Amino acid sequence: MTEPTDQALTGFHEGELAVQRAAGVVQAAAGLTRMLDPADLRGGVTRFLAERTFAAITARDADGTLWISPLTGSPGFLHVASPTTLDVRARPAVGDPLHDLPANRPAGLIVVEYATRRRLRINGTSTRADAYGLRIEVEQAYGNCPRYIPRRHLRPAPGTAAHGAEPVRRAHALAPDDADLVRRSDTFLIGTTHPTRGNDASHRGGPPGFVRVEDGRLWWPDYDGNNMFNTLGNLHVDPTAALLFCDFATGRTPHLSGRATVEQTGTGVPGDDDRTGRRVRFTPEHVVAGHLLPLRADAVTPAPDNPPLTDRPGQVRRFG
């Protein structure tokens, strides 16, 4: 069978195509290009958004630094105003690096329902940002599979992060409590960017310890996924990245912004937990840490598809 040409894959950009070729999945990915068609926020998508209480947005602050931040509200805070327009009736919390998010900037959203392990990606432009929330003109909207999403039932924690009651810490490196939270996390959100396609927000999950911290830097193995490689494709073109970790027991949220690179490790080396031969290494350059999540979850059911850890993370506990 003849391999599809780049012209047959116009939905994917050059970075996604490059990573697909390296992984040997160009043909498998070709069947997914329809997911990248222009957005149509009708039917089931509208109902899904209307019932959600949690999302995250990837955008740049006024200084141009890329961040990914939580957006929360009661059901209905994500309102479809037209088949290509999403109104977000919320803003990042006071103290969040995107609280004063400027308008007319690329924006990538990931909307996650942890209780049912469902997620929806939305990419577009924030055409309005004011005290009432955000308006996103949507270019792409498509679902992702439930793999690696731990099951949680989120509930509001009134009077906490939404009011910015506690100060946040701003730094250029991880503190020991940041590293400890990262090491015990079973999920995080990642924001990436492309010079012409805009910003993207995605989810990563695994067993606690799947994100390793060594010498103040992070790395995690890439898992088998849908073969689109939106995140790794963006990193292939632009290493700018942002991470968001959420402690759902306390509401603590380390926001990290920095640079990430994809490494080819060889299949089956220690730490190659899903045997893809790929890992992502992240160097933080900016850190904002505080209790900025007004949602809580008391229990978690691990994702059934998590691969086991193949090394012993957490032995190296240096910070720099």
C-alpha positions in Angstrom: 0.0 0.0 0.0 1.3 3.4 -0.9 2.0 5.7 2.0 -0.2 8.9 2.0 1.6 12.0 0.9 1.7 15.2 2.8 -0.9 16.6 0.5 -3.3 13.9 1.6 -2.7 15.0 5.2 -3.4 18.7 5.0 -5.2 18.6 8.4 -1.8 17.9 10.1 1.0 20.4 10.3 4.6 19.7 9.6 5.5 18.9 13.2 2.7 16.4 13.6 3.7 14.7 10.3 7.3 14.5 11.4 6.5 12.7 14.7 4.0 10.4 12.9 6.7 9.4 10.5 9.2 8.7 13.3 6.6 6.6 15.0 5.6 4.7 11.8 1.9 5.7 12.1 1.3 7.9 9.1 -1.3 5.7 7.5 -3.1 5.2 10.9 -3.2 8.9 11.4 -4.5 9.6 7.9 -7.8 8.2 8.9 -8.2 10.8 11.7 -7.8 14.0 9.6 -11.6 14.6 9.5 -11.3 15.3 13.3 -9.4 18.4 12.3 -12.2 19.8 10.1 -13.7 23.2 11.0 -15.6 23.2 14.3 -19.3 22.5 14.6 -20.4 22.9 18.2 -23.9 21.4 17.9 -25.7 18.3 19.2 -23.8 16.2 21.6 -20.9 18.6 21.9 -23.3 21.4 23.1 -24.8 19.1 25.7 -21.4 17.9 26.9 -20.1 21.4 27.3 -23.2 22.6 29.1 -22.8 20.0 31.8 -19.1 20.5 32.6 -17.6 22.2 35.6 -13.8 22.0 34.7 -11.7 23.0 31.8 -8.2 24.4 31.2 -7.0 27.0 28.8 -3.6 27.4 27.1 -2.7 31.0 26.3 0.0 33.6 26.7 0.0 36.3 29.4 0.5 40.0 28.7 4.3 39.4 28.7 4.1 36.6 26.2 4.7 33.7 28.6 2.7 30.5 27.8 0.6 29.1 30.6 -2.2 26.5 31.1 -4.7 27.4 33.7 -7.9 25.9 35.1 -11.4 27.3 34.3 -14.2 26.3 36.6 -17.8 27.0 37.2 -21.3 25.6 37.7 -22.8 23.6 34.8 -23.6 26.1 32.1 -20.5 28.1 32.5 -19.4 26.7 29.1 -22.1 28.1 26.8 -22.2 27.5 23.0 -23.3 30.8 21.5 -23.1 29.6 17.9 -21.7 26.5 16.1 -18.3 28.2 16.1 -18.5 30.4 19.3 -18.0 29.3 22.9 -18.6 31.7 25.8 -16.7 30.9 28.9 -18.5 32.5 31.9 -15.5 32.4 34.1 -11.9 33.6 34.2 -8.8 32.2 35.8 -8.6 32.9 39.5 -7.0 35.9 41.1 -3.4 35.2 41.3 -3.4 32.8 38.4 -0.9 33.8 35.7 -3.7 34.1 33.1 -6.1 36.0 35.4 -5.6 39.1 33.2 -5.6 37.2 30.0 -5.6 39.6 27.0 -8.1 39.3 24.2 -7.4 38.5 20.6 -4.9 35.8 21.5 -4.7 32.1 20.4 -6.4 29.8 22.9 -6.5 26.1 23.3 -9.0 24.5 25.7 -9.3 21.0 27.1 -12.6 20.2 28.7 -12.4 17.1 31.0 -15.2 15.2 32.7 -13.2 13.0 35.2 -16.2 11.1 36.5 -16.9 9.6 33.0 -13.3 9.9 31.7 -14.3 12.0 28.7 -12.5 15.0 27.2 -12.9 17.5 24.4 -10.2 19.7 22.8 -11.1 23.1 21.5 -8.7 25.4 19.6 -9.3 28.9 18.5 -8.9 32.6 19.4 -10.1 34.5 22.5 -11.9 37.4 21.0 -13.2 38.8 24.3 -11.7 38.8 27.7 -13.4 40.9 30.4 -14.8 40.7 33.9 -17.6 38.4 32.7 -15.4 35.8 31.1 -14.0 34.8 27.7 -15.4 34.4 24.2 -13.6 31.8 22.0 -14.0 31.8 18.3 -13.5 28.1 17.7 -11.6 26.6 14.7 -11.3 23.0 15.8 -13.2 20.8 18.3 -12.8 17.1 18.7 -12.9 14.4 21.3 -10.1 12.2 22.6 -10.3 8.7 24.0 -10.6 8.1 27.7 -7.3 6.4 28.1 -5.2 7.3 31.1 -7.8 9.5 32.7 -8.3 8.7 36.4 -11.9 8.7 37.6 -12.8 11.5 40.0 -16.0 13.2 41.1 -15.3 16.9 41.4 -17.3 19.1 43.7 -17.1 22.8 44.4 -15.1 24.2 47.4 -16.8 27.6 47.9 -14.8 30.5 49.2 -11.4 29.2 48.2 -9.3 29.8 45.0 -11.9 31.8 43.1 -11.4 34.7 45.5 -7.7 34.6 45.6 -7.7 34.4 49.3 -4.1 33.1 49.6 -1.0 34.5 48.1 0.8 32.7 45.4 4.5 32.0 45.0 6.3 33.2 41.9 9.7 31.7 41.1 11.9 30.3 38.4 12.4 26.9 39.8 10.6 24.1 41.6 10.4 24.2 45.4 10.5 20.9 47.3 6.8 20.8 47.9 6.2 21.4 44.2 8.4 18.5 43.3 6.6 16.3 45.9 3.2 17.2 44.4 4.4 16.4 40.9 5.8 13.0 42.0 2.6 11.9 43.5 0.4 13.2 40.7 -1.6 10.8 38.5 -2.6 13.5 36.0 -1.6 16.8 34.6 -2.5 19.2 31.7 0.0 20.4 29.1 -0.2 23.4 26.9 1.8 23.7 23.6 1.9 26.1 20.7 2.5 26.4 17.0 3.4 29.6 15.1 0.5 29.4 12.7 -1.9 26.8 14.2 -2.2 28.5 17.6 -2.3 26.9 21.1 -3.3 23.5 22.2 -4.3 22.0 25.6 -4.0 18.3 26.3 -4.2 15.8 29.2 -1.6 13.4 30.4 -2.2 10.6 33.0 -0.6 7.6 34.5 0.1 5.9 37.8 1.5 8.2 40.6 5.2 8.6 39.9 4.9 8.6 36.1 6.3 12.1 36.1 9.8 12.0 37.3 11.7 15.0 38.9 15.4 15.1 38.6 17.7 18.1 39.3 14.7 20.5 39.1 13.6 19.2 35.7 10.7 16.9 34.8 10.4 14.0 32.4 7.7 11.5 31.6 7.4 8.6 29.2 5.1 9.1 26.2 2.3 6.6 26.1 0.6 4.9 23.2 -2.3 7.2 22.0 -4.4 8.2 19.1 -1.5 8.6 16.6 -2.3 12.3 16.0 0.6 13.6 18.0 -0.8 17.1 18.5 1.3 17.8 21.5 4.5 16.2 20.4 4.0 17.7 16.9 3.8 21.2 18.4 7.0 20.6 20.5 8.8 19.4 17.3 8.3 22.9 15.9 8.3 25.0 19.1 9.6 23.7 22.5 7.6 26.2 24.5 5.4 24.4 26.9 3.3 24.9 30.0 2.2 22.4 32.6 -0.6 22.4 35.2 -0.7 20.0 38.2 -3.8 19.9 40.4 -3.9 18.5 43.9 -7.6 17.7 44.0 -7.5 17.1 47.8 -6.2 20.6 48.7 -6.8 22.8 45.6 -3.0 23.5 45.2 -1.9 24.2 41.6 1.7 24.5 40.5 1.7 26.2 37.1 4.9 25.7 35.2 6.1 27.4 32.0 9.3 26.5 30.2 10.7 24.4 27.4 10.1 20.7 26.5 11.9 18.4 24.1 11.0 14.9 22.9 13.7 12.3 23.3 14.0 9.0 21.6 15.2 6.5 24.2 14.9 3.1 22.6 12.1 0.7 23.4 12.1 -1.0 26.8 14.7 1.1 28.7 14.0 1.8 32.3 11.3 4.4 32.5 9.9 3.5 29.0 6.7 2.4 30.8 4.5 2.0 27.7 7.3 0.8 25.4 7.0 3.7 22.9 10.7 4.6 23.0 9.8 8.2 23.6 9.9 10.5 26.6 9.4 14.2 27.1 11.9 16.3 29.1 10.7 19.6 30.5 12.8 22.5 32.0 10.7 25.0 34.0 11.6 28.6 33.6 8.6 30.2 35.5 6.6 28.8 38.4 3.4 30.1 39.9 2.2 28.0 42.8 -0.9 28.5 45.1 -4.2 27.1 46.1 -6.0 28.3 42.9 -8.4 25.4 42.2 -11.9 25.8 43.7 -12.8 22.1 43.2 -12.1 19.0 45.3 -12.3 15.3 45.0 -12.1 12.9 47.9 -11.4 9.7 46.1 -9.9 8.5 42.8 -10.1 5.4 40.7 -6.9 4.8 38.7 -7.3 4.5 35.0 -7.4 0.8 34.1 -5.1 1.3 31.1 -2.1 2.8 33.0 1.1 0.9 32.3 3.2 0.0 35.3 6.3 2.0 36.2 9.5 0.3 35.0 12.0 2.1 37.2 12.0 3.5 40.7 11.2 7.3 40.5 11.7 9.7 43.4 15.2 8.5 44.4 16.9 11.7 43.2 15.7 14.6 45.2 17.9 17.6 44.2 16.6 21.0 43.2 18.4 23.4 40.9 
